[in-house]
Amino acid sequence: MSNDRDGSVSRPTAEPIGLQLARTAKTFNRAFDDALSEAGGSVPTWLILLALKRQAWANQRELAAAVGIEGATLTHHLNGLERAGLVTRERDPANRRLQRVELTADGDASFHRMRKAATGFDARLRGILGDGEVDQLRELLQRLDEDIRG
């Protein structure tokens, strides 16, 4: 908002870009979570299983950093995934304070179901935008992210 010459506050002519971006991100997160939910998962579950599928992590701290969540939050999610039979956790024999996390066969099957849902969601988004627009969107989002991070 800006002040008019008489000192009154004028109405904005357009929604602030940050607000629009935040609202759009929330809508997309909800839609993506719904797509994963139909496959029996959620965004946090997907992120954890994806990280485990990509590589073996030396410990939960590294896994938490790879997923982008706090250690305590990861522990909460891993407890649920372990109860569901999707992961196993074992103490590192060389350092009993560390736990190694691995996918089970059910976890691998769950990963593949969610990957299909994630791929379908991505295809839906790509169907809205052309290839050049996808590249442009990626570039714009990267620029915004880099600037905000400082």
GROMACS elastic network, one bead per residue, 0.5 to 0.9 nm:
[ bonds ]
;  ai    aj funct       b0    kb
    1     9     6  0.65443   500
    1    10     6  0.59676   500
    1    11     6  0.59278   500
    1    12     6  0.51727   500
    1    13     6  0.86016   500
    2     8     6  0.83976   500
    2     9     6  0.57035   500
    2    10     6  0.56272   500
    2    11     6  0.75793   500
    2    12     6  0.75446   500
    3     6     6  0.76958   500
    3     7     6  0.54370   500
    3     8     6  0.55205   500
    3    10     6  0.58939   500
    4     7     6  0.53041   500
    4     8     6  0.54434   500
    4     9     6  0.60982   500
    4    10     6  0.61701   500
    5     8     6  0.74534   500
    6     9     6  0.88563   500
   10    13     6  0.88399   500
   11    14     6  0.88691   500
   12    15     6  0.69938   500
   12    16     6  0.82912   500
   14    17     6  0.84144   500
   15    18     6  0.84659   500
   15    19     6  0.69417   500
   15    20     6  0.66314   500
   16    19     6  0.53977   500
   16    20     6  0.64018   500
   16    21     6  0.87028   500
   17    20     6  0.50529   500
   17    21     6  0.59946   500
   17    22     6  0.84989   500
   18    21     6  0.50698   500
   18    22     6  0.60584   500
   18    23     6  0.85301   500
   19    22     6  0.50842   500
   19    23     6  0.60654   500
   19    24     6  0.84677   500
   20    23     6  0.51527   500
   20    24     6  0.60229   500
   20    25     6  0.84749   500
   21    24     6  0.50993   500
   21    25     6  0.60022   500
   21    26     6  0.85470   500
   22    25     6  0.51190   500
   22    26     6  0.61949   500
   22    27     6  0.86877   500
   23    26     6  0.51552   500
   23    27     6  0.62876   500
   23    28     6  0.87035   500
   24    27     6  0.50642   500
   24    28     6  0.61341   500
   24    29     6  0.85139   500
   25    28     6  0.50843   500
   25    29     6  0.59890   500
   25    30     6  0.85191   500
   26    29     6  0.50942   500
   26    30     6  0.61709   500
   26    31     6  0.86168   500
   27    30     6  0.52190   500
   27    31     6  0.62067   500
   27    32     6  0.86019   500
   28    31     6  0.50379   500
   28    32     6  0.59536   500
   28    33     6  0.83861   500
   29    32     6  0.51291   500
   29    33     6  0.59890   500
   29    34     6  0.84939   500
   29    43     6  0.81805   500
   30    33     6  0.51129   500
   30    34     6  0.61424   500
   30    35     6  0.87033   500
   31    34     6  0.50312   500
   31    35     6  0.62813   500
   31    36     6  0.87234   500
   31   121     6  0.86164   500
   32    35     6  0.50563   500
   32    36     6  0.62575   500
   32    37     6  0.84790   500
   32    42     6  0.84419   500
   32    43     6  0.74311   500
   32   117     6  0.86630   500
   32   118     6  0.74729   500
   32   121     6  0.68358   500
   33    36     6  0.50727   500
   33    37     6  0.59228   500
   33    38     6  0.86617   500
   33    41     6  0.79364   500
   33    42     6  0.53753   500
   33    43     6  0.54793   500
   33    44     6  0.89892   500
   34    38     6  0.63326   500
   34    39     6  0.88331   500
   34    41     6  0.88580   500
   34    42     6  0.76619   500
   35    38     6  0.53608   500
   35    39     6  0.68505   500
   35    41     6  0.86219   500
   35    42     6  0.83833   500
   35   114     6  0.84136   500
   35   117     6  0.59430   500
   35   118     6  0.72784   500
   35   120     6  0.85367   500
   35   121     6  0.70201   500
   36    39     6  0.50631   500
   36    40     6  0.64202   500
   36    41     6  0.50649   500
   36    42     6  0.52629   500
   36    43     6  0.68622   500
   36    46     6  0.77264   500
   36   113     6  0.85247   500
   36   114     6  0.57245   500
   36   115     6  0.85485   500
   36   117     6  0.58493   500
   36   118     6  0.68661   500
   37    42     6  0.54089   500
   37    43     6  0.84616   500
   37   114     6  0.84616   500
   37   117     6  0.89663   500
   38    41     6  0.72385   500
   38    42     6  0.89517   500
   38   114     6  0.86876   500
   38   117     6  0.79745   500
   39    42     6  0.85379   500
   39   110     6  0.79104   500
   39   113     6  0.57337   500
   39   114     6  0.55361   500
   39   115     6  0.89290   500
   39   116     6  0.83003   500
   39   117     6  0.64602   500
   40   110     6  0.74128   500
   40   113     6  0.78352   500
   40   114     6  0.74096   500
   41    44     6  0.82841   500
   41    45     6  0.59937   500
   41    46     6  0.66438   500
   41   110     6  0.76796   500
   41   111     6  0.87425   500
   41   113     6  0.86874   500
   41   114     6  0.66387   500
   42    45     6  0.51840   500
   42    46     6  0.59907   500
   42    47     6  0.85641   500
   42   114     6  0.84951   500
   43    46     6  0.50355   500
   43    47     6  0.61037   500
   43    48     6  0.86294   500
   44    47     6  0.51372   500
   44    48     6  0.62115   500
   44    49     6  0.86066   500
   44    67     6  0.83446   500
   44    74     6  0.88409   500
   44    77     6  0.75746   500
   45    48     6  0.52148   500
   45    49     6  0.60678   500
   45    50     6  0.83515   500
   45    77     6  0.73682   500
   45    78     6  0.87528   500
   45    81     6  0.77200   500
   45   111     6  0.88199   500
   46    49     6  0.52320   500
   46    50     6  0.58373   500
   46    51     6  0.84353   500
   46   110     6  0.88651   500
   46   111     6  0.69801   500
   46   114     6  0.66852   500
   46   115     6  0.80619   500
   46   118     6  0.88786   500
   47    50     6  0.51223   500
   47    51     6  0.61086   500
   47    52     6  0.86243   500
   47    66     6  0.89617   500
   47    67     6  0.59931   500
   47    68     6  0.89121   500
   48    51     6  0.51763   500
   48    52     6  0.62160   500
   48    53     6  0.85508   500
   48    63     6  0.78215   500
   48    64     6  0.84133   500
   48    66     6  0.86675   500
   48    67     6  0.62467   500
   48    74     6  0.84025   500
   48    77     6  0.85476   500
   48    78     6  0.84814   500
   49    52     6  0.50467   500
   49    53     6  0.59749   500
   49    54     6  0.85520   500
   49    86     6  0.86190   500
   49    87     6  0.86124   500
   49   103     6  0.73574   500
   49   107     6  0.73277   500
   49   108     6  0.79271   500
   49   110     6  0.83708   500
   49   111     6  0.60293   500
   50    53     6  0.50203   500
   50    54     6  0.61290   500
   50    55     6  0.88309   500
   50    67     6  0.88022   500
   50   111     6  0.70133   500
   50   115     6  0.85151   500
   51    54     6  0.52097   500
   51    55     6  0.65163   500
   51    56     6  0.82825   500
   51    57     6  0.85500   500
   51    63     6  0.71829   500
   51    66     6  0.68172   500
   51    67     6  0.66585   500
   52    55     6  0.55338   500
   52    56     6  0.60324   500
   52    57     6  0.72661   500
   52    63     6  0.78423   500
   52   101     6  0.77278   500
   52   102     6  0.66975   500
   52   103     6  0.67936   500
   53    56     6  0.75753   500
   53   102     6  0.86643   500
   53   103     6  0.75228   500
   53   108     6  0.78966   500
   53   111     6  0.80692   500
   56    59     6  0.88024   500
   56    63     6  0.87959   500
   56   100     6  0.84132   500
   56   101     6  0.79516   500
   56   102     6  0.74563   500
   57    60     6  0.72665   500
   57    61     6  0.87747   500
   57    62     6  0.62454   500
   57    63     6  0.59374   500
   57   100     6  0.70780   500
   57   101     6  0.74295   500
   57   102     6  0.87300   500
   58    61     6  0.84085   500
   58    62     6  0.67709   500
   58    63     6  0.80153   500
   58    92     6  0.88398   500
   58    98     6  0.82263   500
   58    99     6  0.81186   500
   58   100     6  0.63421   500
   58   101     6  0.85209   500
   59    62     6  0.55845   500
   59    63     6  0.65077   500
   59    64     6  0.88584   500
   59    92     6  0.84508   500
   59    98     6  0.57726   500
   59    99     6  0.55830   500
   59   100     6  0.52644   500
   59   101     6  0.73331   500
   60    64     6  0.59895   500
   60    65     6  0.85586   500
   60    71     6  0.72588   500
   60    74     6  0.78353   500
   60    75     6  0.80906   500
   60    98     6  0.72537   500
   60    99     6  0.62774   500
   60   100     6  0.67102   500
   60   101     6  0.71435   500
   61    64     6  0.51242   500
   61    65     6  0.63293   500
   61    66     6  0.86911   500
   61    70     6  0.84884   500
   61    71     6  0.61549   500
   61    74     6  0.88122   500
   61    98     6  0.87436   500
   62    65     6  0.51300   500
   62    66     6  0.61852   500
   62    67     6  0.86669   500
   63    66     6  0.50175   500
   63    67     6  0.61706   500
   63    68     6  0.84196   500
   63    69     6  0.88893   500
   63    71     6  0.86332   500
   63    74     6  0.82823   500
   63   101     6  0.86311   500
   64    67     6  0.51546   500
   64    68     6  0.58859   500
   64    69     6  0.53368   500
   64    70     6  0.60874   500
   64    71     6  0.56113   500
   64    72     6  0.89116   500
   64    73     6  0.84039   500
   64    74     6  0.60086   500
   64    75     6  0.88403   500
   65    69     6  0.63589   500
   65    70     6  0.75077   500
   65    71     6  0.81427   500
   66    69     6  0.80611   500
   67    70     6  0.89320   500
   67    74     6  0.85983   500
   69    72     6  0.84163   500
   69    73     6  0.64830   500
   69    74     6  0.65066   500
   70    73     6  0.52858   500
   70    74     6  0.62670   500
   70    75     6  0.87317   500
   71    74     6  0.50394   500
   71    75     6  0.61854   500
   71    76     6  0.87180   500
   72    75     6  0.50351   500
   72    76     6  0.63396   500
   72    77     6  0.87971   500
   73    76     6  0.51048   500
   73    77     6  0.63731   500
   73    78     6  0.86044   500
   74    77     6  0.50857   500
   74    78     6  0.59580   500
   74    79     6  0.84817   500
   75    78     6  0.50061   500
   75    79     6  0.60592   500
   75    80     6  0.87370   500
   76    79     6  0.52578   500
   76    80     6  0.66823   500
   76    81     6  0.88868   500
   77    80     6  0.52422   500
   77    81     6  0.62060   500
   77    82     6  0.85551   500
   78    82     6  0.58363   500
   78    83     6  0.83831   500
   78    87     6  0.74589   500
   78    88     6  0.87241   500
   78    89     6  0.85612   500
   78   101     6  0.85793   500
   79    82     6  0.51711   500
   79    83     6  0.61876   500
   79    84     6  0.86286   500
   80    83     6  0.50809   500
   80    84     6  0.61564   500
   80    85     6  0.86402   500
   80    86     6  0.87910   500
   81    84     6  0.50106   500
   81    85     6  0.62485   500
   81    86     6  0.52341   500
   81    87     6  0.58442   500
   81    88     6  0.84097   500
   81   107     6  0.83159   500
   82    86     6  0.57153   500
   82    88     6  0.58358   500
   82    89     6  0.76556   500
   83    86     6  0.76858   500
   83    87     6  0.83596   500
   84    87     6  0.79712   500
   84   106     6  0.87879   500
   84   107     6  0.87682   500
   85    88     6  0.74196   500
   85   103     6  0.88532   500
   85   104     6  0.69167   500
   85   105     6  0.86823   500
   85   106     6  0.65506   500
   85   107     6  0.69847   500
   86   102     6  0.86117   500
   86   103     6  0.59943   500
   86   104     6  0.53261   500
   86   105     6  0.73538   500
   86   106     6  0.53331   500
   86   108     6  0.74686   500
   86   109     6  0.87537   500
   86   110     6  0.75378   500
   87   101     6  0.65938   500
   87   102     6  0.54370   500
   87   104     6  0.51623   500
   87   105     6  0.86364   500
   87   106     6  0.81864   500
   87   107     6  0.60551   500
   87   108     6  0.89854   500
   88   100     6  0.81026   500
   88   101     6  0.56977   500
   88   102     6  0.53936   500
   88   103     6  0.64545   500
   88   104     6  0.66238   500
   89    99     6  0.59868   500
   89   100     6  0.54519   500
   89   102     6  0.65641   500
   90    93     6  0.86847   500
   90    98     6  0.83700   500
   90    99     6  0.52848   500
   90   100     6  0.52862   500
   90   101     6  0.67184   500
   90   102     6  0.85545   500
   91    94     6  0.86129   500
   91    95     6  0.74733   500
   91    96     6  0.53308   500
   91    97     6  0.69997   500
   91    98     6  0.57661   500
   91   100     6  0.62123   500
   92    95     6  0.52195   500
   92    96     6  0.52991   500
   92    97     6  0.73662   500
   92    98     6  0.54934   500
   92    99     6  0.56328   500
   92   100     6  0.63683   500
   93    96     6  0.58316   500
   93    98     6  0.86380   500
   94    98     6  0.86842   500
   95    98     6  0.57808   500
   95    99     6  0.85839   500
   96    99     6  0.73689   500
  102   107     6  0.88168   500
  103   106     6  0.77520   500
  103   107     6  0.51809   500
  103   108     6  0.61276   500
  104   108     6  0.61767   500
  104   109     6  0.86171   500
  105   108     6  0.50554   500
  105   109     6  0.62962   500
  105   110     6  0.86092   500
  106   109     6  0.50272   500
  106   110     6  0.60733   500
  106   111     6  0.84918   500
  107   111     6  0.60412   500
  107   112     6  0.86799   500
  108   112     6  0.63683   500
  108   113     6  0.88017   500
  109   112     6  0.51833   500
  109   113     6  0.63770   500
  109   114     6  0.87298   500
  110   113     6  0.51298   500
  110   114     6  0.61939   500
  110   115     6  0.84437   500
  111   114     6  0.51912   500
  111   115     6  0.59375   500
  111   116     6  0.86260   500
  112   116     6  0.62275   500
  112   117     6  0.87013   500
  113   116     6  0.52789   500
  113   117     6  0.65238   500
  113   118     6  0.87967   500
  114   118     6  0.60170   500
  114   119     6  0.84314   500
  115   119     6  0.59476   500
  115   120     6  0.83917   500
  116   119     6  0.51281   500
  116   120     6  0.61021   500
  116   121     6  0.86128   500
  117   120     6  0.50453   500
  117   121     6  0.61549   500
  117   122     6  0.86057   500
  118   121     6  0.50610   500
  118   122     6  0.61559   500
  118   123     6  0.85947   500
  119   122     6  0.50291   500
  119   123     6  0.61283   500
  119   124     6  0.85940   500
  120   123     6  0.50293   500
  120   124     6  0.62019   500
  120   125     6  0.87693   500
  121   124     6  0.50573   500
  121   125     6  0.64367   500
  121   126     6  0.87145   500
  122   125     6  0.51542   500
  122   126     6  0.61610   500
  122   127     6  0.85480   500
  123   127     6  0.60196   500
  123   128     6  0.87919   500
  124   127     6  0.50859   500
  124   128     6  0.67376   500
  125   128     6  0.53021   500
  125   129     6  0.67022   500
  125   134     6  0.89298   500
  126   129     6  0.51427   500
  126   130     6  0.66583   500
  126   131     6  0.73986   500
  126   133     6  0.89869   500
  126   134     6  0.69899   500
  127   130     6  0.70456   500
  129   132     6  0.79949   500
  129   133     6  0.56805   500
  129   134     6  0.61282   500
  130   133     6  0.51303   500
  130   134     6  0.62557   500
  130   135     6  0.87731   500
  131   134     6  0.51384   500
  131   135     6  0.63876   500
  131   136     6  0.86344   500
  132   135     6  0.51606   500
  132   136     6  0.61023   500
  132   137     6  0.85466   500
  133   137     6  0.59127   500
  133   138     6  0.84550   500
  134   137     6  0.50717   500
  134   138     6  0.61670   500
  134   139     6  0.86178   500
  135   138     6  0.51568   500
  135   139     6  0.62547   500
  135   140     6  0.86968   500
  136   139     6  0.50860   500
  136   140     6  0.61459   500
  136   141     6  0.85774   500
  137   140     6  0.51025   500
  137   141     6  0.60422   500
  137   142     6  0.84217   500
  138   141     6  0.52312   500
  138   142     6  0.60441   500
  138   143     6  0.85927   500
  139   142     6  0.51120   500
  139   143     6  0.61809   500
  139   144     6  0.86733   500
  140   143     6  0.51248   500
  140   144     6  0.62230   500
  140   145     6  0.85564   500
  141   144     6  0.51137   500
  141   145     6  0.60199   500
  141   146     6  0.85317   500
  142   145     6  0.50312   500
  142   146     6  0.60277   500
  142   147     6  0.85078   500
  143   146     6  0.51920   500
  143   147     6  0.61363   500
  143   148     6  0.85907   500
  144   147     6  0.52045   500
  144   148     6  0.61130   500
  144   149     6  0.85427   500
  145   148     6  0.52412   500
  145   149     6  0.60807   500
  145   150     6  0.85686   500
  146   149     6  0.52275   500
  146   150     6  0.62545   500
  147   150     6  0.51099   500
